[in-house]
Amino acid sequence: MIACQMTLLTTNQIHVLCCHGHYYNGSDAIIDYAYLTRYLAHYEDIQVLVRTRNVTDVDDALPRLDGDGVTIVPLPDPKSLLKAIIGLPAMIRDIKNAAKASQACYIKMPDVLGTLVGLTLWWLQRDYAVEVVADSYEGIRHAKKTMWGCRLYATLLDRLTRVIVSRALTVAYISRYLQSRYPHRKSDQQFVFCSVDIAEKDRGQTRSIDELDVTPFQIVAAGRLSAEKGHVYLIRAMKKIVDSSESQVTLDLLGEGPERPALEAEVMALGLENHVRLLGYVKRGDSLNYCLDKAQLYVLPSLTEGMGRGLIEAMARGVPCVATAVGGVPEYLDHDCLVEAADSSALADKILQLRHEPETLVQWSKANIEATRAFSPERLQGIKTQFWSAVKSQSLSL
């Protein structure tokens, strides 16, 4: 048996603020100290490589990241390509030092920082494990579409992701779609599971017709407000829905992100102020469950998606769902619930159809609850144990 006196080095793509010696998540991603402590089930100490900048004050609402067993390893957070190039030698030095102080390395991909760490570990001839959480090419193509050289950049990072994944000791994928996109050379070192653990207390009940055939008919969508999430197409679909005389349909968007100003402008331009609300960040747990339980339909309009955590959480609550047929979504959501990405008209037509088919919504509610039983902690425990045993085997080779 391997002793538990080990340190795990991992990465995260969030941008961190350092204030008076403590570290806070300054990004829209929902990551905090509790999230990072899940690794303490396997290691005594965790080192997290993140891009950091120093500040003199932080918002009290920002989640703290460091604490017992979790150490933040700060790297520069350059605001320009020139500064990134100048600071590259220092970043590589800090990555090397962190790797030397750790017994195992676990990289989240795709990510620029994860790519740099992966290449550095490869150069050091260190074993490492990888978790693949998104489609590198599709994510960049949509999120950075206005950037000069976007497709070239997306292609380069995508190819580097393939190289880093192929040379890893072991790989975890959050969907079979990503497994096919970024294959590993050894079939017995590929594990497919996600970080969504649906506890029984978060599982809802099958909705009744009386709960679904109501006015107003409420739609909800949750997720980071960024271009690749496709919220603008859902807002445009709402315009067609409202213009079709279905004025008693409302949409609540939950989440924050860089696209919020553009989405608010789109709502105003289409005259949907009385039909679409941007409610901001809603904390997982009781607050999110309350929003989901009020809704008659959950919509995921993403242009790319590794798995769709928010969709799975909505399904588990018994909310009928419509989603775009992208990434890993078709692996657990029925074909009848899917529409093509970036097609506002098709999305509107699907919603209008379901508005008058409460019996179908009841069937979907029941099917969604059953489908998400695959994400119960008990069912996921076995494959997670196998994966972390493979990660820990790095320590034996040091």
C-alpha positions in Angstrom: 0.0 0.0 0.0 1.3 3.5 -0.9 1.8 5.8 2.0 -0.4 8.9 2.0 2.4 11.3 2.8 2.5 12.7 -0.8 2.0 16.0 -2.5 0.0 16.4 -5.7 0.8 19.2 -8.2 -2.2 20.3 -10.3 -3.2 23.2 -12.5 -6.2 25.3 -12.9 -7.1 27.9 -15.6 -8.7 30.4 -13.2 -7.2 33.8 -12.7 -6.4 34.4 -9.0 -6.0 37.5 -6.9 -3.4 37.6 -4.1 -4.3 39.9 -1.2 -2.3 40.0 2.1 -0.9 36.6 1.5 -4.2 34.8 0.7 -5.5 33.8 -2.6 -9.0 34.4 -4.1 -10.7 33.2 -7.2 -11.1 36.3 -9.5 -12.7 34.4 -12.4 -16.2 33.5 -13.2 -15.5 29.7 -12.8 -17.1 28.2 -9.6 -13.9 27.0 -7.8 -13.1 27.5 -4.2 -11.1 25.9 -1.4 -13.8 23.2 -0.9 -13.5 22.3 -4.6 -9.8 21.9 -4.3 -9.9 19.8 -1.1 -11.5 16.9 -3.0 -7.9 15.9 -4.0 -7.1 15.5 -0.3 -8.9 12.2 -0.4 -5.9 10.9 -2.3 -2.9 13.2 -1.2 -1.9 14.9 2.0 -1.0 18.2 0.3 -2.0 19.9 -2.9 -0.1 22.5 -4.8 -2.1 24.4 -7.4 -0.4 26.3 -10.2 -2.4 29.3 -11.2 -2.0 32.7 -12.9 -2.0 35.4 -10.1 -1.8 39.1 -9.7 -1.4 41.1 -6.5 -4.1 43.4 -5.3 -4.5 45.5 -2.1 -8.2 44.7 -1.6 -10.7 42.0 -2.7 -14.5 41.7 -2.8 -15.7 39.8 0.3 -17.8 37.6 -2.0 -14.8 36.2 -3.8 -14.1 32.6 -2.8 -10.8 31.9 -1.0 -8.6 29.1 -2.4 -5.8 28.4 0.0 -6.1 26.7 3.3 -5.1 23.6 5.2 -3.5 21.1 2.8 -3.9 23.4 -0.2 -1.0 25.7 -1.3 -1.3 28.1 -4.2 1.8 28.4 -6.4 1.5 31.8 -8.0 2.6 32.4 -11.6 2.5 35.7 -13.4 -0.8 36.7 -15.2 0.5 38.7 -18.1 -1.8 41.0 -19.9 0.0 41.0 -23.2 1.8 38.6 -25.5 5.1 40.5 -25.1 4.9 40.3 -21.3 4.1 36.6 -21.5 7.2 36.0 -23.6 9.4 38.1 -21.3 8.1 36.2 -18.3 8.3 32.7 -19.8 11.7 31.7 -18.3 10.6 32.7 -14.8 7.4 30.7 -15.2 9.2 27.6 -16.4 11.6 27.9 -13.4 8.7 28.1 -11.0 6.9 25.1 -12.6 10.1 23.1 -12.4 10.6 23.9 -8.7 6.9 23.0 -8.0 7.3 19.7 -9.8 10.4 18.8 -7.9 8.5 19.4 -4.6 5.7 17.1 -5.7 5.3 13.3 -6.0 2.6 13.4 -8.6 1.5 15.8 -11.3 -2.1 16.2 -12.6 -2.8 18.6 -15.4 -6.2 19.9 -16.5 -6.5 20.4 -20.3 -7.1 22.2 -22.5 -5.5 25.3 -21.1 -2.5 27.5 -22.0 -1.1 27.1 -18.5 -1.8 23.4 -18.6 0.0 23.2 -22.0 3.1 25.0 -20.6 3.2 22.7 -17.6 2.7 19.6 -19.7 5.6 20.5 -22.0 7.8 21.4 -19.1 7.1 18.0 -17.4 7.7 16.2 -20.7 11.1 18.0 -21.0 11.9 17.0 -17.4 11.0 13.4 -18.2 8.4 13.4 -15.4 5.3 11.3 -15.5 2.0 13.1 -15.3 -1.7 12.5 -15.5 -4.2 14.5 -17.5 -7.9 15.4 -17.2 -9.5 16.5 -20.5 -12.5 18.7 -19.8 -13.2 20.5 -23.1 -12.6 20.5 -26.9 -9.6 22.8 -27.3 -10.2 23.7 -31.0 -14.0 24.3 -30.7 -13.7 26.2 -27.5 -11.1 28.7 -28.8 -12.8 29.0 -32.2 -16.0 30.2 -30.6 -14.7 32.0 -27.5 -11.9 33.9 -29.3 -13.6 34.3 -32.7 -12.8 38.1 -32.9 -9.1 37.6 -32.2 -6.7 37.9 -35.1 -5.3 34.5 -36.0 -8.0 32.7 -34.0 -8.1 29.5 -36.1 -4.4 29.2 -36.3 -4.1 29.6 -32.5 -6.9 27.1 -32.0 -5.2 24.6 -34.3 -1.8 25.0 -32.6 -3.2 24.5 -29.0 -5.4 21.6 -30.2 -2.3 19.8 -31.6 -0.3 20.5 -28.4 -3.2 19.1 -26.4 -3.1 15.9 -28.4 0.6 15.5 -27.9 0.4 16.1 -24.1 -2.5 13.8 -23.7 -0.9 11.0 -25.8 2.3 11.1 -23.7 0.5 11.1 -20.3 0.8 8.2 -17.9 -3.0 8.1 -17.5 -5.9 10.2 -18.7 -9.4 11.0 -17.4 -12.1 12.3 -19.8 -15.4 13.8 -18.8 -17.1 12.3 -21.9 -16.5 9.7 -24.6 -16.6 12.5 -27.2 -13.4 13.9 -25.7 -11.9 10.5 -25.5 -12.3 10.1 -29.2 -10.9 13.7 -29.8 -7.8 13.2 -27.7 -6.9 9.5 -27.7 -4.2 8.0 -25.4 -1.8 5.4 -26.6 -2.9 2.8 -24.0 -6.5 1.7 -23.8 -6.1 0.5 -20.2 -5.0 4.0 -19.1 -8.1 5.8 -20.3 -10.9 6.5 -17.8 -14.2 8.2 -18.6 -16.0 9.9 -15.7 -17.0 13.4 -14.7 -16.8 15.5 -11.5 -20.6 15.8 -11.2 -21.6 13.8 -8.2 -25.4 13.8 -7.9 -26.3 13.1 -4.3 -29.8 11.8 -3.5 -30.7 15.1 -1.6 -30.1 17.0 -4.9 -32.3 14.6 -7.0 -35.8 15.9 -7.7 -39.1 14.2 -8.4 -40.8 13.6 -11.7 -42.9 16.6 -12.6 -46.6 16.4 -13.0 -48.7 17.9 -15.8 -50.1 20.5 -13.4 -46.5 21.6 -12.7 -45.6 21.8 -16.4 -48.7 23.0 -18.1 -48.7 26.5 -16.5 -48.6 30.2 -17.4 -46.2 31.8 -17.4 -44.0 29.0 -18.8 -40.5 29.6 -17.4 -37.3 28.6 -19.1 -33.9 28.6 -17.3 -30.4 28.3 -18.5 -27.3 28.3 -16.3 -23.6 28.7 -17.1 -20.7 31.1 -17.7 -21.8 33.9 -19.9 -19.2 33.5 -22.7 -19.5 33.3 -26.4 -19.0 29.5 -26.7 -22.1 29.0 -24.5 -24.4 30.3 -27.2 -26.7 32.3 -25.0 -27.3 34.9 -27.7 -29.0 32.2 -29.8 -31.4 31.4 -27.0 -32.2 35.1 -26.6 -32.9 35.3 -30.3 -35.1 32.2 -30.1 -37.1 34.0 -27.3 -37.8 36.8 -29.8 -39.4 34.4 -32.2 -41.3 32.7 -29.3 -42.7 36.0 -28.0 -43.6 37.2 -31.6 -45.6 34.0 -32.1 -48.1 35.2 -29.5 -46.5 33.1 -26.7 -46.0 36.2 -24.6 -46.3 34.2 -21.4 -42.9 32.6 -21.8 -40.0 33.9 -19.7 -36.3 33.1 -19.6 -33.9 33.4 -16.7 -30.2 33.3 -17.4 -28.0 32.3 -14.4 -24.3 33.0 -14.4 -21.7 35.7 -15.0 -19.1 36.2 -17.6 -17.6 38.5 -20.3 -20.6 38.3 -22.6 -23.0 39.8 -20.1 -22.9 43.4 -21.5 -23.5 42.1 -25.1 -26.3 39.8 -23.9 -28.0 42.7 -22.1 -27.7 44.8 -25.2 -29.3 42.0 -27.3 -32.2 41.8 -24.9 -32.7 45.5 -25.1 -32.4 45.6 -28.9 -35.0 42.9 -29.3 -37.4 44.4 -26.9 -37.3 41.5 -24.5 -36.8 43.3 -21.2 -40.1 41.9 -19.8 -39.3 38.3 -20.9 -35.6 37.8 -20.3 -33.7 38.3 -17.0 -30.0 38.0 -16.3 -29.9 37.0 -12.7 -26.1 36.7 -12.2 -24.3 34.0 -10.3 -26.4 31.5 -8.3 -24.6 29.3 -5.8 -24.9 25.6 -6.3 -27.1 23.8 -3.7 -30.3 25.1 -2.4 -30.2 28.4 -4.3 -29.7 26.7 -7.7 -32.2 24.0 -6.9 -34.8 26.6 -6.1 -34.3 28.2 -9.6 -34.4 24.8 -11.3 -37.5 23.7 -9.4 -39.5 26.8 -10.6 -38.7 26.2 -14.2 -40.7 24.2 -16.7 -37.8 23.8 -19.2 -34.0 23.9 -19.0 -32.1 24.9 -22.2 -28.4 24.4 -23.0 -27.7 26.4 -26.2 -23.9 25.8 -26.2 -21.8 25.9 -29.4 -19.3 23.4 -27.8 -19.5 21.4 -24.6 -17.3 18.8 -23.1 -20.1 17.3 -21.0 -22.5 20.0 -19.7 -22.5 20.0 -15.9 -25.4 22.4 -15.5 -27.5 20.3 -17.9 -26.9 17.1 -15.8 -27.8 19.0 -12.6 -31.0 20.2 -14.2 -31.8 16.7 -15.4 -31.3 15.3 -11.9 -33.8 17.8 -10.5 -36.4 16.4 -12.9 -36.5 19.5 -15.2 -37.3 18.6 -18.9 -34.3 19.7 -21.0 -33.5 20.9 -24.5 -29.9 21.1 -25.6 -27.7 21.5 -28.7 -26.2 18.3 -30.1 -22.6 19.2 -29.3 -19.7 17.4 -27.6 -20.6 14.9 -25.0 -24.3 16.0 -24.6 -25.8 13.3 -26.9 -24.2 10.6 -24.6 -26.9 11.1 -22.0 -29.7 13.2 -23.4 -32.2 11.6 -25.8 -32.1 12.5 -29.5 -35.6 14.0 -29.4 -34.3 16.6 -26.9 -31.6 17.9 -29.2 -31.3 20.7 -31.7 -28.5 21.9 -34.0 -26.2 24.5 -32.5 -26.4 28.2 -33.5 -29.9 27.7 -34.9 -32.2 30.1 -33.1 -35.2 29.3 -35.3 -34.9 25.5 -34.7 -34.5 26.1 -31.0 -37.6 28.4 -30.9 -39.6 25.8 -32.8 -38.7 23.1 -30.3 -39.6 25.2 -27.4 -42.9 26.2 -29.0 -43.7 22.6 -29.7 -43.0 21.5 -26.1 -45.0 24.5 -24.7 -48.1 22.6 -25.9 -47.0 19.1 -25.1 -47.0 18.7 -21.3 -47.3 15.0 -21.6 -44.0 14.9 -23.4 -42.4 17.1 -20.7 -43.6 14.7 -18.0 -42.0 11.8 -19.9 -38.7 13.7 -20.3 -38.7 14.7 -16.6 -38.9 11.0 -15.6 -36.3 9.9 -18.1 -33.9 12.7 -17.0 -33.9 11.6 -13.4 -33.2 8.0 -14.4 -30.4 9.0 -16.8 -28.6 10.9 -14.2 -28.4 7.9 -11.8 -25.2 7.1 -13.7 -23.7 10.1 -11.9 -24.4 9.0 -8.4 -21.2 8.9 -6.2 -21.7 5.1 -5.6 -21.6 4.3 -9.4 -18.6 6.6 -10.0 -16.5 5.5 -7.1 -15.1 2.4 -8.7 -13.7 4.1 -11.8 -12.4 7.1 -9.8 -10.5 4.7 -7.5 -8.9 3.0 -10.5 -7.9 6.4 -12.0 -6.3 7.7 -8.8 -4.5 4.4 -8.3 -2.9 5.0 -11.7 -2.0 8.6 -10.8 -0.4 7.5 -7.5 1.8 5.0 -9.4 3.8 8.0 -10.6 5.2 8.2 -7.1 6.6 4.7 -7.3 8.8 5.6 -10.2 10.5 8.6 -8.5 
